[in-house]
Amino acid sequence: MNFAAMNPWAVLVTVLVTMAVGFVWYSPSVLGNAWMQHRGLKKEDMNSSAGPMVGTMVLAVVSVLVCALLVQLAGADDLLSGLGLGLLLAVLVSARIGTNYFFEGGRLVLFGITAGYHAVTLVLAGAILALWR
């Protein structure tokens, strides 16, 4: 594992892609309204402070750095291997999220929205980081 061998531009772009997918995914016209409805939230319940966005960005950086390290360890250097690694990570993360939903009495729709977002971003991250080393 070598942080110095990481392409900082690939990491930055991957973080930005992750954030952009989140903005679209959770927008009211895509899945945001369904997410709020199944969480029992209204628009006015949503936190408009910068805190959640800053926290989300920090965690996006952490997850992209981990993904970049795994791309290095796996030797993923083409589209197919990057997509495959991202898909494996997506299955892993979705399984872990699913465990919480079982114990929290979560709804399947909410699980699908949440796990789907992470699956899409991890597959994209694997592809970007493998191709742009």
C-alpha positions in Angstrom: 0.0 0.0 0.0 1.5 3.2 -1.1 -0.4 6.5 -0.7 2.3 8.3 -2.7 1.5 6.1 -5.7 -2.1 7.2 -5.8 -3.1 9.7 -8.5 -4.4 12.6 -6.5 -6.5 13.8 -9.5 -8.2 10.5 -9.7 -9.0 10.5 -6.0 -10.3 14.1 -6.2 -12.4 13.4 -9.3 -13.8 10.2 -7.7 -14.8 12.1 -4.5 -16.5 14.7 -6.7 -18.3 12.0 -8.7 -19.4 10.3 -5.5 -20.8 13.6 -4.2 -22.5 14.4 -7.6 -24.2 11.0 -7.6 -25.5 11.6 -4.1 -26.9 15.0 -5.1 -28.7 13.4 -8.0 -29.7 10.2 -6.2 -31.2 12.0 -3.3 -32.7 14.9 -5.2 -36.5 15.2 -4.9 -37.0 14.3 -8.6 -35.1 11.0 -8.3 -35.2 9.2 -4.9 -35.1 12.0 -2.4 -38.9 12.2 -1.9 -39.2 8.4 -1.5 -36.3 8.4 0.9 -37.9 11.1 3.0 -41.3 9.5 2.9 -40.0 6.1 4.1 -37.9 7.8 6.8 -41.0 9.7 8.0 -39.4 13.1 7.2 -40.7 16.3 5.7 -38.8 18.9 3.8 -38.8 21.1 6.8 -37.2 18.3 8.9 -34.1 18.3 6.8 -31.0 19.9 8.3 -29.9 22.9 6.2 -26.6 23.4 8.0 -23.3 22.6 6.4 -22.5 19.8 8.9 -24.0 16.9 7.1 -22.4 17.9 3.8 -19.0 18.4 5.4 -19.3 15.0 7.2 -20.4 13.4 3.9 -17.5 14.8 2.0 -15.0 13.7 4.7 -16.4 10.1 4.6 -16.4 10.2 0.8 -12.6 11.0 0.9 -12.0 8.2 3.4 -14.0 5.7 1.3 -12.3 6.7 -2.0 -8.8 6.5 -0.4 -9.7 3.0 0.9 -11.0 2.0 -2.5 -7.8 3.4 -4.1 -5.7 1.3 -1.8 -7.7 -1.8 -2.7 -7.3 -1.0 -6.4 -3.5 -1.0 -5.8 -3.6 -4.2 -3.8 -5.8 -6.0 -6.3 -3.6 -4.7 -9.2 -6.8 -3.5 -10.9 -5.6 -1.5 -14.0 -8.4 -1.8 -16.5 -12.1 -1.1 -16.7 -13.3 -4.7 -16.1 -11.1 -5.2 -13.0 -12.1 -1.8 -11.6 -15.8 -2.5 -12.2 -15.3 -6.0 -10.6 -13.6 -4.6 -7.5 -16.2 -1.9 -7.2 -19.0 -4.5 -7.4 -17.3 -6.7 -4.8 -17.1 -3.7 -2.5 -20.7 -2.9 -3.2 -21.8 -6.4 -2.2 -19.8 -6.1 1.0 -21.1 -2.7 1.9 -24.7 -3.6 1.0 -24.5 -6.8 3.1 -23.3 -4.7 6.1 -26.0 -2.1 5.6 -28.6 -4.8 5.3 -27.6 -6.2 8.7 -28.4 -2.9 10.3 -31.7 -2.7 8.6 -32.7 -6.1 9.9 -32.1 -5.0 13.5 -33.4 -1.5 13.1 -36.7 -2.7 11.5 -35.9 -0.8 8.3 -37.9 -0.9 5.2 -36.8 -2.8 2.1 -37.3 0.4 0.0 -35.0 2.4 2.3 -32.4 -0.4 2.1 -32.6 -0.4 -1.7 -32.2 3.4 -1.9 -29.3 3.5 0.5 -27.5 0.4 -0.7 -28.1 1.3 -4.3 -26.4 4.6 -3.8 -23.4 3.0 -2.3 -23.3 0.3 -4.9 -23.3 2.8 -7.8 -20.7 5.0 -6.3 -18.4 2.1 -5.4 -18.6 0.6 -8.9 -17.9 4.0 -10.4 -15.0 4.5 -7.9 -13.5 1.2 -8.8 -13.6 1.9 -12.5 -12.3 5.5 -12.3 -9.4 4.6 -9.9 -8.4 1.5 -11.9 -8.4 3.4 -15.2 -6.7 6.6 -13.9 -3.8 5.3 -11.9 
